[in-house]
Amino acid sequence: MNHPFMAKLAGELAGVGVATLRYQFPYMEEKRRVPDTPAVLTATVVAAVRAAAEAAPGLPLFAGGKSMGGRMTSQAAAQQPLEGVQGLVFFGFPLHPPKLPGTKRADHLAKVTIPMLFLQGTRDALADLQLLRPVCAKLGAWATLHVIESADHAFHVLKNSGKTDEQVLHELAETIASWAEAI
């Protein structure tokens, strides 16, 4: 939760009027390399959503995460509705492992019954857009895909893109604020 990307993104979101609650999965907190079981990961998401609702009652509530954090949030929402959550936001949804294109990791998304915002870069090695676009299309009105040209999985952009990483973070924050307001 203290990764520079997460800290800078939280700052950008605050700048557009979106409060955040950052948290860590137990394995990260304990500095272990191996992730927790899916049950522990999704239980952590549910606990974080509950903590956010208690910390800011009355504010619109959205859940999501970066990479695996987003995927675990979607899995938690597919298992049972996340109380009070109006939508899910994914920063670099990890559709497949690097160099192993596939869509199996998205199968559970059909069980999610709230709007989802996918923020993806065109150079994301964990989400081939030729695979992700049809996944989002199949989800219909539940899914919105926002593509960042030349961004990788960490949302770093090429120098010749005409954008800086800071501008990309601002674009992510503005996109989320506009999307959330429309819900």
N, C-alpha and C positions, 0 to 999 in steps of 0.2 A: 504493500500500500504506500510505501515511501519511495517507490521507484520514481525517478525524475519525470517520466512520462505522466504517471498518475498525479503527481504533485502539480505539475504544470497544467494538466488538463483540469484539475479541480479549481485552480486559479482562474483559468479561462471561463469555466462554467460559472463561477461566482461572478465574473465580470458581466455575464449576460443574465444574471438573476436566478441561476440554478444552484441550489445548495447540494452538497454531496456528503455521503458518508462512506469513507473508505475503510476496508477491513481486510484481514488476511485469513487465508485458510490455515488450519492448524499446522500442516507440514511446513508452511512458510514461516510461521511464527517460531516453530521449533528448529528451523534451519536444516530441515531434512530435504534431500533431493527428490525422493520418491513421493509423488502426490498421495494424498489420502484416498480412501475408497470413495467411489461415487456417492455412497450413502452419507459419508461424513461431509463430503463437499457440498451436497445439496442441503443437508441439515444446516450447514454453516450459512448458506445463502438464506434459508428461511429465518434463521436467527438474526442475520444482518437486516433483513427486511423488517422484522419485528422491532429491532432496535431503532431503525430509521423512523418508523411510524411513531414510536414512543418519543423520540427526540424532537420530532417536528410535527406534532399533531395538527391536522388541518391543511397541511401543504400537500399538493399533488405528489403522489409517490410513483416513482419509476425505478426499475431495477435493471441491472446489467453488469457488464464487466468487460475487461480486456482479455481477449483470447479465451483460454480455458475458463476464466471467471464468467465470461458471457455464456459459454456453452453450459456450464453448470447451472447458471441462473435459468437458462431456457429449459434444462432438464428438470429443475425443481418446479418450474411453472407448468411443465407438461405432466408432472406427477399429480399436482394439486394446485388449484389457483393460489397465487401468493396474495394473501389478504391485503386489500387496499391498493395493490399495484395496478396502475392504469396502462402501463406499457413496458416493453423491454428494449434496452439499447445494447447493441453489440459492437465493440471496438475491435475489429479484426476477428470475425467469427472463424474459428478454426475448422473449416469444412472437412479438411483431410490432412494427413501428415505430409511433410515436404516430399515432393517427388512421387507421391502415391495418390494421385487424383481419385476422388470418389465422393459419394454423397451420403454414405451410411450415417455419418455423424449428424445429419439433418433429419433423419427419419422421425424423431420425436417432435419436431417442430409442428407437425400437423395437429398435435394435441394441445398446442398453446392457443388459448382463446382470447388473447389481448394483442393489441398492435405491437409490432416488432420493427425496430430500426436497425438496419445493418449498415455499418460504416466500414467500407472496405477500400483498400488501395489496389491499383491495377497491377502492382508488382508483388502482391501478397502471395508468398509461396505456400500458404496454408489454405488458400481459397481461390482456386481457379475460377475467374468470373464467368467463364463459359459453362461452368457447372453451377455456380451460385445463382446466376440470373434465372435459370429455369426453376431452381428450388424456390426462389422468392416469387416467381410468377405463379407457381402451383399453390403457394400460400395465399394468393389473391390479395384482398384488401387488408389482410393482417400484416403484410410485409411491405416495408419501404426500404429500398436499397439506395444508398448515397455513395457514389464512387469518387475517390480522390485520385486524380490522375498522377501517375508515377510514384505513388506512395507504396511502401513495402508494409510488412506486417506490423512494424513498429511506427508506422506513419512517417517515416523519413522519406523525403522526396529527393529526386535527383536535382543537382544544381541547375541543370538546363531546363527544369520544369517551369521556371519563372516564379516559383513560390519558395518560401522558406518553411522550415519545420514549424516555426512559430505561427506563420500564417495558416498552416494546416490545422494546428491546434485551435486557432480561433474559428476556422471554418467548421470544425467538428462541433465546437460549443454552440455556434450560431445555428447550425443545422439541428442540433438537439433541441434548443430552445424553441425554434419555429415549429418543429415536429410536435413537441410536447404541448405547445399552446393550441395546436390544431386538433388535439384529441379531446 
